[in-house]
């Protein structure tokens, strides 16, 4: 099932809501049941808020990341709203699995804390951004729209906090900082001067409109540059552009 348009002239997006986990006392069956009911209630509440929007169509829901691949294959949504922590398959593994698809949906991560290290790994795996579970539903809807419009869904401060986790010795394991910087610099060297300027602006958390004003470009030109950067560097979204620029030491 493809995304549908709910109102004539509006852009319709398909959305799969996955997960939503609350703390549970798993030692007791009754407590576990209450926790599962709370998870289902939270998921249904967000789905209702999304469905109330005239440009978003919630096409499916799932309780665990292990179920999302089959739902994406069946419904072909444009975006998956994904919890980061789930019982069988977490949001990190599910995001990585989705990004391997020929035409993967965008992934927006749901989390409790801005600096959750799992969120950083999900962003590096290809998630387009994240929203906090306690945010008002209207802000979550706005974040979905921003992702689908190619706009940032992380503030520059949040990006900096997340990337700091990479360079922290206790952060996410991976290549040394020096190796990552050399690799990032080599990738950015493949960009033209204007594309590089746009990449730096994206890393600063600026919207397309702000980049257009600051760089004296038209909005369509900015969007074209962003698209070329993603294609040329084989990146998935703006967050990965920001991560790359930061690893190169340019911001």
Buried (B, 14 or more C-beta within 10 A) or exposed (E): EEBEEBEEEEBBBBBBBBBBBBEBEEEEEEEEEBBBEBBEEBBBEBBEBBBEBEBBBBBBBBBBBBBBBEBBEEBBBBBBBBBBBBBEBBBBBBBBBBBEEEEBBBBBBBBBEBEBBBBBBBBBBBBBBBBBBEEEBEEBBBBBBBBBEBBBBBEBEBBBBBBEBBEEEEBBEEEEEEEBBBBBBEBBEEBEEBBBBBBBBBBBBBBBEBBBEEBEBEEEBBBBBBEBBBEEBEBBBBBBBBBBBBBBEBB
